[in-house]
Amino acid sequence: MYKEMGLGEIGHLLSCNRDAAFCVGYSEDMELTRTQTIMEGAPHCDFRYRMKG
């Protein structure tokens, strides 16, 4: 979608960057771990949501 709109280079900022803020808003006990995203050129997103403790 972002590529079609000519925003492929910043798609990760517009979409993937929101994930950490989502965790904080949902629960202070939730944490996100991710080392790569498709939007940044990786073959897959390796995100994991976990509850602390």
FIKOL-853501 format. One record per atom (N, C-alpha, C, O): x, y, z; atom name; residue number from 1; residue in three letters; chain. Coordinates in steps of 0.1 Angstrom, whole numbers. Atoms other than C-alpha are relative to their C-alpha. Layout:
<tiza u="X" v="Y" w="Z" site="CA" pos="NUM" code="ALA" unit="A"/>
...
! end
This chain:
<tiza u="8" v="-12" w="0" site="N" pos="1" code="MET" unit="A"/>
<tiza u="0" v="0" w="0" site="CA" pos="1" code="MET" unit="A"/>
<tiza u="9" v="13" w="0" site="C" pos="1" code="MET" unit="A"/>
<tiza u="7" v="22" w="-8" site="O" pos="1" code="MET" unit="A"/>
<tiza u="-8" v="-12" w="-1" site="N" pos="2" code="TYR" unit="A"/>
<tiza u="27" v="25" w="10" site="CA" pos="2" code="TYR" unit="A"/>
<tiza u="8" v="1" w="-13" site="C" pos="2" code="TYR" unit="A"/>
<tiza u="11" v="13" w="-18" site="O" pos="2" code="TYR" unit="A"/>
<tiza u="-7" v="-1" w="13" site="N" pos="3" code="LYS" unit="A"/>
<tiza u="47" v="16" w="-22" site="CA" pos="3" code="LYS" unit="A"/>
<tiza u="-9" v="6" w="-11" site="C" pos="3" code="LYS" unit="A"/>
<tiza u="-4" v="14" w="-19" site="O" pos="3" code="LYS" unit="A"/>
<tiza u="9" v="-5" w="10" site="N" pos="4" code="GLU" unit="A"/>
<tiza u="17" v="23" w="-43" site="CA" pos="4" code="GLU" unit="A"/>
<tiza u="-3" v="15" w="1" site="C" pos="4" code="GLU" unit="A"/>
<tiza u="-5" v="22" w="-9" site="O" pos="4" code="GLU" unit="A"/>
<tiza u="2" v="-14" w="-2" site="N" pos="5" code="MET" unit="A"/>
<tiza u="13" v="57" w="-27" site="CA" pos="5" code="MET" unit="A"/>
<tiza u="13" v="8" w="-1" site="C" pos="5" code="MET" unit="A"/>
<tiza u="13" v="20" w="1" site="O" pos="5" code="MET" unit="A"/>
<tiza u="-13" v="-7" w="1" site="N" pos="6" code="GLY" unit="A"/>
<tiza u="50" v="65" w="-33" site="CA" pos="6" code="GLY" unit="A"/>
<tiza u="7" v="2" w="14" site="C" pos="6" code="GLY" unit="A"/>
<tiza u="16" v="10" w="15" site="O" pos="6" code="GLY" unit="A"/>
<tiza u="-5" v="-2" w="-13" site="N" pos="7" code="LEU" unit="A"/>
<tiza u="58" v="62" w="4" site="CA" pos="7" code="LEU" unit="A"/>
<tiza u="7" v="-13" w="6" site="C" pos="7" code="LEU" unit="A"/>
<tiza u="9" v="-14" w="18" site="O" pos="7" code="LEU" unit="A"/>
<tiza u="-6" v="13" w="-4" site="N" pos="8" code="GLY" unit="A"/>
<tiza u="76" v="28" w="5" site="CA" pos="8" code="GLY" unit="A"/>
<tiza u="12" v="2" w="9" site="C" pos="8" code="GLY" unit="A"/>
<tiza u="15" v="-6" w="17" site="O" pos="8" code="GLY" unit="A"/>
<tiza u="-13" v="-2" w="-8" site="N" pos="9" code="GLU" unit="A"/>
<tiza u="108" v="43" w="19" site="CA" pos="9" code="GLU" unit="A"/>
<tiza u="-3" v="4" w="15" site="C" pos="9" code="GLU" unit="A"/>
<tiza u="5" v="2" w="23" site="O" pos="9" code="GLU" unit="A"/>
<tiza u="3" v="-4" w="-13" site="N" pos="10" code="ILE" unit="A"/>
<tiza u="90" v="56" w="50" site="CA" pos="10" code="ILE" unit="A"/>
<tiza u="-12" v="-8" w="6" site="C" pos="10" code="ILE" unit="A"/>
<tiza u="-17" v="-4" w="17" site="O" pos="10" code="ILE" unit="A"/>
<tiza u="11" v="8" w="-5" site="N" pos="11" code="GLY" unit="A"/>
<tiza u="63" v="30" w="54" site="CA" pos="11" code="GLY" unit="A"/>
<tiza u="2" v="-6" w="14" site="C" pos="11" code="GLY" unit="A"/>
<tiza u="-8" v="-7" w="22" site="O" pos="11" code="GLY" unit="A"/>
<tiza u="-3" v="5" w="-13" site="N" pos="12" code="HIS" unit="A"/>
<tiza u="80" v="15" w="84" site="CA" pos="12" code="HIS" unit="A"/>
<tiza u="-2" v="10" w="11" site="C" pos="12" code="HIS" unit="A"/>
<tiza u="-6" v="7" w="22" site="O" pos="12" code="HIS" unit="A"/>
<tiza u="2" v="-11" w="-10" site="N" pos="13" code="LEU" unit="A"/>
<tiza u="78" v="49" w="102" site="CA" pos="13" code="LEU" unit="A"/>
<tiza u="-15" v="2" w="2" site="C" pos="13" code="LEU" unit="A"/>
<tiza u="-19" v="5" w="13" site="O" pos="13" code="LEU" unit="A"/>
<tiza u="15" v="-2" w="-1" site="N" pos="14" code="LEU" unit="A"/>
<tiza u="41" v="52" w="94" site="CA" pos="14" code="LEU" unit="A"/>
<tiza u="-8" v="-11" w="6" site="C" pos="14" code="LEU" unit="A"/>
<tiza u="-18" v="-9" w="12" site="O" pos="14" code="LEU" unit="A"/>
<tiza u="8" v="12" w="-4" site="N" pos="15" code="SER" unit="A"/>
<tiza u="30" v="17" w="103" site="CA" pos="15" code="SER" unit="A"/>
<tiza u="7" v="-7" w="12" site="C" pos="15" code="SER" unit="A"/>
<tiza u="2" v="-8" w="22" site="O" pos="15" code="SER" unit="A"/>
<tiza u="-7" v="8" w="-10" site="N" pos="16" code="CYS" unit="A"/>
<tiza u="56" v="-3" w="122" site="CA" pos="16" code="CYS" unit="A"/>
<tiza u="4" v="7" w="13" site="C" pos="16" code="CYS" unit="A"/>
<tiza u="4" v="1" w="24" site="O" pos="16" code="CYS" unit="A"/>
<tiza u="-5" v="-8" w="-11" site="N" pos="17" code="ASN" unit="A"/>
<tiza u="67" v="25" w="145" site="CA" pos="17" code="ASN" unit="A"/>
<tiza u="-11" v="1" w="11" site="C" pos="17" code="ASN" unit="A"/>
<tiza u="-9" v="4" w="22" site="O" pos="17" code="ASN" unit="A"/>
<tiza u="11" v="-1" w="-9" site="N" pos="18" code="ARG" unit="A"/>
<tiza u="32" v="25" w="161" site="CA" pos="18" code="ARG" unit="A"/>
<tiza u="-1" v="-12" w="10" site="C" pos="18" code="ARG" unit="A"/>
<tiza u="-8" v="-10" w="20" site="O" pos="18" code="ARG" unit="A"/>
<tiza u="2" v="12" w="-8" site="N" pos="19" code="ASP" unit="A"/>
<tiza u="35" v="-10" w="176" site="CA" pos="19" code="ASP" unit="A"/>
<tiza u="5" v="2" w="14" site="C" pos="19" code="ASP" unit="A"/>
<tiza u="-2" v="-3" w="23" site="O" pos="19" code="ASP" unit="A"/>
<tiza u="-5" v="-2" w="-14" site="N" pos="20" code="ALA" unit="A"/>
<tiza u="56" v="0" w="207" site="CA" pos="20" code="ALA" unit="A"/>
<tiza u="-10" v="9" w="7" site="C" pos="20" code="ALA" unit="A"/>
<tiza u="-13" v="6" w="19" site="O" pos="20" code="ALA" unit="A"/>
<tiza u="10" v="-9" w="-7" site="N" pos="21" code="ALA" unit="A"/>
<tiza u="31" v="28" w="215" site="CA" pos="21" code="ALA" unit="A"/>
<tiza u="-13" v="-8" w="3" site="C" pos="21" code="ALA" unit="A"/>
<tiza u="-19" v="-5" w="13" site="O" pos="21" code="ALA" unit="A"/>
<tiza u="11" v="9" w="-2" site="N" pos="22" code="PHE" unit="A"/>
<tiza u="3" v="3" w="211" site="CA" pos="22" code="PHE" unit="A"/>
<tiza u="1" v="-8" w="13" site="C" pos="22" code="PHE" unit="A"/>
<tiza u="-8" v="-8" w="21" site="O" pos="22" code="PHE" unit="A"/>
<tiza u="-2" v="8" w="-12" site="N" pos="23" code="CYS" unit="A"/>
<tiza u="18" v="-19" w="238" site="CA" pos="23" code="CYS" unit="A"/>
<tiza u="-1" v="9" w="12" site="C" pos="23" code="CYS" unit="A"/>
<tiza u="-8" v="4" w="22" site="O" pos="23" code="CYS" unit="A"/>
<tiza u="1" v="-9" w="-11" site="N" pos="24" code="VAL" unit="A"/>
<tiza u="22" v="10" w="262" site="CA" pos="24" code="VAL" unit="A"/>
<tiza u="-15" v="4" w="3" site="C" pos="24" code="VAL" unit="A"/>
<tiza u="-19" v="4" w="15" site="O" pos="24" code="VAL" unit="A"/>
<tiza u="14" v="-4" w="-1" site="N" pos="25" code="GLY" unit="A"/>
<tiza u="-14" v="21" w="256" site="CA" pos="25" code="GLY" unit="A"/>
<tiza u="-9" v="-12" w="5" site="C" pos="25" code="GLY" unit="A"/>
<tiza u="-19" v="-10" w="12" site="O" pos="25" code="GLY" unit="A"/>
<tiza u="8" v="12" w="-3" site="N" pos="26" code="TYR" unit="A"/>
<tiza u="-28" v="-14" w="259" site="CA" pos="26" code="TYR" unit="A"/>
<tiza u="3" v="-5" w="15" site="C" pos="26" code="TYR" unit="A"/>
<tiza u="-7" v="-7" w="22" site="O" pos="26" code="TYR" unit="A"/>
<tiza u="-4" v="5" w="-14" site="N" pos="27" code="SER" unit="A"/>
<tiza u="-9" v="-25" w="291" site="CA" pos="27" code="SER" unit="A"/>
<tiza u="15" v="3" w="2" site="C" pos="27" code="SER" unit="A"/>
<tiza u="23" v="1" w="-6" site="O" pos="27" code="SER" unit="A"/>
<tiza u="-14" v="-2" w="-4" site="N" pos="28" code="GLU" unit="A"/>
<tiza u="22" v="-14" w="309" site="CA" pos="28" code="GLU" unit="A"/>
<tiza u="8" v="-13" w="2" site="C" pos="28" code="GLU" unit="A"/>
<tiza u="20" v="-12" w="2" site="O" pos="28" code="GLU" unit="A"/>
<tiza u="-6" v="13" w="-2" site="N" pos="29" code="ASP" unit="A"/>
<tiza u="29" v="-51" w="314" site="CA" pos="29" code="ASP" unit="A"/>
<tiza u="4" v="-7" w="-14" site="C" pos="29" code="ASP" unit="A"/>
<tiza u="10" v="-17" w="-14" site="O" pos="29" code="ASP" unit="A"/>
<tiza u="-3" v="6" w="13" site="N" pos="30" code="MET" unit="A"/>
<tiza u="31" v="-58" w="276" site="CA" pos="30" code="MET" unit="A"/>
<tiza u="13" v="5" w="-5" site="C" pos="30" code="MET" unit="A"/>
<tiza u="16" v="17" w="-4" site="O" pos="30" code="MET" unit="A"/>
<tiza u="-12" v="-4" w="6" site="N" pos="31" code="GLU" unit="A"/>
<tiza u="64" v="-57" w="258" site="CA" pos="31" code="GLU" unit="A"/>
<tiza u="1" v="-6" w="-14" site="C" pos="31" code="GLU" unit="A"/>
<tiza u="-5" v="-17" w="-17" site="O" pos="31" code="GLU" unit="A"/>
<tiza u="-2" v="4" w="14" site="N" pos="32" code="LEU" unit="A"/>
<tiza u="73" v="-60" w="221" site="CA" pos="32" code="LEU" unit="A"/>
<tiza u="15" v="-2" w="-3" site="C" pos="32" code="LEU" unit="A"/>
<tiza u="23" v="6" w="1" site="O" pos="32" code="LEU" unit="A"/>
<tiza u="-13" v="3" w="5" site="N" pos="33" code="THR" unit="A"/>
<tiza u="104" v="-76" w="207" site="CA" pos="33" code="THR" unit="A"/>
<tiza u="-1" v="-2" w="-15" site="C" pos="33" code="THR" unit="A"/>
<tiza u="-9" v="-10" w="-20" site="O" pos="33" code="THR" unit="A"/>
<tiza u="0" v="2" w="15" site="N" pos="34" code="ARG" unit="A"/>
<tiza u="112" v="-72" w="170" site="CA" pos="34" code="ARG" unit="A"/>
<tiza u="14" v="5" w="-5" site="C" pos="34" code="ARG" unit="A"/>
<tiza u="19" v="15" w="-1" site="O" pos="34" code="ARG" unit="A"/>
<tiza u="-14" v="-4" w="5" site="N" pos="35" code="THR" unit="A"/>
<tiza u="146" v="-71" w="152" site="CA" pos="35" code="THR" unit="A"/>
<tiza u="-1" v="3" w="-15" site="C" pos="35" code="THR" unit="A"/>
<tiza u="9" v="9" w="-20" site="O" pos="35" code="THR" unit="A"/>
<tiza u="0" v="-2" w="14" site="N" pos="36" code="GLN" unit="A"/>
<tiza u="134" v="-69" w="116" site="CA" pos="36" code="GLN" unit="A"/>
<tiza u="-15" v="2" w="-5" site="C" pos="36" code="GLN" unit="A"/>
<tiza u="-24" v="-4" w="1" site="O" pos="36" code="GLN" unit="A"/>
<tiza u="14" v="-1" w="6" site="N" pos="37" code="THR" unit="A"/>
<tiza u="104" v="-59" w="94" site="CA" pos="37" code="THR" unit="A"/>
<tiza u="1" v="-1" w="-15" site="C" pos="37" code="THR" unit="A"/>
<tiza u="11" v="2" w="-21" site="O" pos="37" code="THR" unit="A"/>
<tiza u="1" v="0" w="14" site="N" pos="38" code="ILE" unit="A"/>
<tiza u="93" v="-65" w="59" site="CA" pos="38" code="ILE" unit="A"/>
<tiza u="1" v="14" w="-6" site="C" pos="38" code="ILE" unit="A"/>
<tiza u="8" v="15" w="-17" site="O" pos="38" code="ILE" unit="A"/>
<tiza u="-1" v="-14" w="5" site="N" pos="39" code="MET" unit="A"/>
<tiza u="89" v="-28" w="54" site="CA" pos="39" code="MET" unit="A"/>
<tiza u="14" v="6" w="-1" site="C" pos="39" code="MET" unit="A"/>
<tiza u="17" v="15" w="-9" site="O" pos="39" code="MET" unit="A"/>
<tiza u="-14" v="-4" w="1" site="N" pos="40" code="GLU" unit="A"/>
<tiza u="126" v="-24" w="60" site="CA" pos="40" code="GLU" unit="A"/>
<tiza u="9" v="-9" w="-8" site="C" pos="40" code="GLU" unit="A"/>
<tiza u="21" v="-8" w="-8" site="O" pos="40" code="GLU" unit="A"/>
<tiza u="-7" v="9" w="10" site="N" pos="41" code="GLY" unit="A"/>
<tiza u="135" v="-51" w="35" site="CA" pos="41" code="GLY" unit="A"/>
<tiza u="3" v="-14" w="5" site="C" pos="41" code="GLY" unit="A"/>
<tiza u="9" v="-22" w="-3" site="O" pos="41" code="GLY" unit="A"/>
<tiza u="-2" v="13" w="-5" site="N" pos="42" code="ALA" unit="A"/>
<tiza u="136" v="-82" w="57" site="CA" pos="42" code="ALA" unit="A"/>
<tiza u="-10" v="-10" w="-6" site="C" pos="42" code="ALA" unit="A"/>
<tiza u="-21" v="-5" w="-11" site="O" pos="42" code="ALA" unit="A"/>
<tiza u="10" v="9" w="6" site="N" pos="43" code="PRO" unit="A"/>
<tiza u="119" v="-114" w="44" site="CA" pos="43" code="PRO" unit="A"/>
<tiza u="-13" v="-2" w="9" site="C" pos="43" code="PRO" unit="A"/>
<tiza u="-23" v="-7" w="4" site="O" pos="43" code="PRO" unit="A"/>
<tiza u="12" v="1" w="-9" site="N" pos="44" code="HIS" unit="A"/>
<tiza u="95" v="-114" w="74" site="CA" pos="44" code="HIS" unit="A"/>
<tiza u="2" v="9" w="13" site="C" pos="44" code="HIS" unit="A"/>
<tiza u="13" v="13" w="16" site="O" pos="44" code="HIS" unit="A"/>
<tiza u="0" v="-8" w="-13" site="N" pos="45" code="CYS" unit="A"/>
<tiza u="86" v="-95" w="106" site="CA" pos="45" code="CYS" unit="A"/>
<tiza u="1" v="-11" w="11" site="C" pos="45" code="CYS" unit="A"/>
<tiza u="-6" v="-21" w="11" site="O" pos="45" code="CYS" unit="A"/>
<tiza u="-2" v="10" w="-11" site="N" pos="46" code="ASP" unit="A"/>
<tiza u="98" v="-113" w="137" site="CA" pos="46" code="ASP" unit="A"/>
<tiza u="-5" v="5" w="14" site="C" pos="46" code="ASP" unit="A"/>
<tiza u="2" v="4" w="24" site="O" pos="46" code="ASP" unit="A"/>
<tiza u="5" v="-6" w="-12" site="N" pos="47" code="PHE" unit="A"/>
<tiza u="77" v="-95" w="163" site="CA" pos="47" code="PHE" unit="A"/>
<tiza u="-6" v="-10" w="10" site="C" pos="47" code="PHE" unit="A"/>
<tiza u="-12" v="-20" w="6" site="O" pos="47" code="PHE" unit="A"/>
<tiza u="5" v="8" w="-11" site="N" pos="48" code="ARG" unit="A"/>
<tiza u="67" v="-110" w="196" site="CA" pos="48" code="ARG" unit="A"/>
<tiza u="-6" v="9" w="10" site="C" pos="48" code="ARG" unit="A"/>
<tiza u="1" v="18" w="15" site="O" pos="48" code="ARG" unit="A"/>
<tiza u="6" v="-7" w="-11" site="N" pos="49" code="TYR" unit="A"/>
<tiza u="42" v="-96" w="221" site="CA" pos="49" code="TYR" unit="A"/>
<tiza u="0" v="-9" w="12" site="C" pos="49" code="TYR" unit="A"/>
<tiza u="-3" v="-21" w="11" site="O" pos="49" code="TYR" unit="A"/>
<tiza u="0" v="8" w="-13" site="N" pos="50" code="ARG" unit="A"/>
<tiza u="46" v="-108" w="257" site="CA" pos="50" code="ARG" unit="A"/>
<tiza u="-4" v="9" w="11" site="C" pos="50" code="ARG" unit="A"/>
<tiza u="-3" v="21" w="11" site="O" pos="50" code="ARG" unit="A"/>
<tiza u="3" v="-6" w="-12" site="N" pos="51" code="MET" unit="A"/>
<tiza u="33" v="-100" w="290" site="CA" pos="51" code="MET" unit="A"/>
<tiza u="11" v="-2" w="10" site="C" pos="51" code="MET" unit="A"/>
<tiza u="16" v="-13" w="12" site="O" pos="51" code="MET" unit="A"/>
<tiza u="-11" v="1" w="-9" site="N" pos="52" code="LYS" unit="A"/>
<tiza u="60" v="-92" w="316" site="CA" pos="52" code="LYS" unit="A"/>
<tiza u="-4" v="-9" w="12" site="C" pos="52" code="LYS" unit="A"/>
<tiza u="-16" v="-9" w="16" site="O" pos="52" code="LYS" unit="A"/>
<tiza u="3" v="8" w="-12" site="N" pos="53" code="GLY" unit="A"/>
<tiza u="63" v="-116" w="345" site="CA" pos="53" code="GLY" unit="A"/>
<tiza u="-5" v="-13" w="-2" site="C" pos="53" code="GLY" unit="A"/>
<tiza u="-8" v="-21" w="7" site="O" pos="53" code="GLY" unit="A"/>
! end
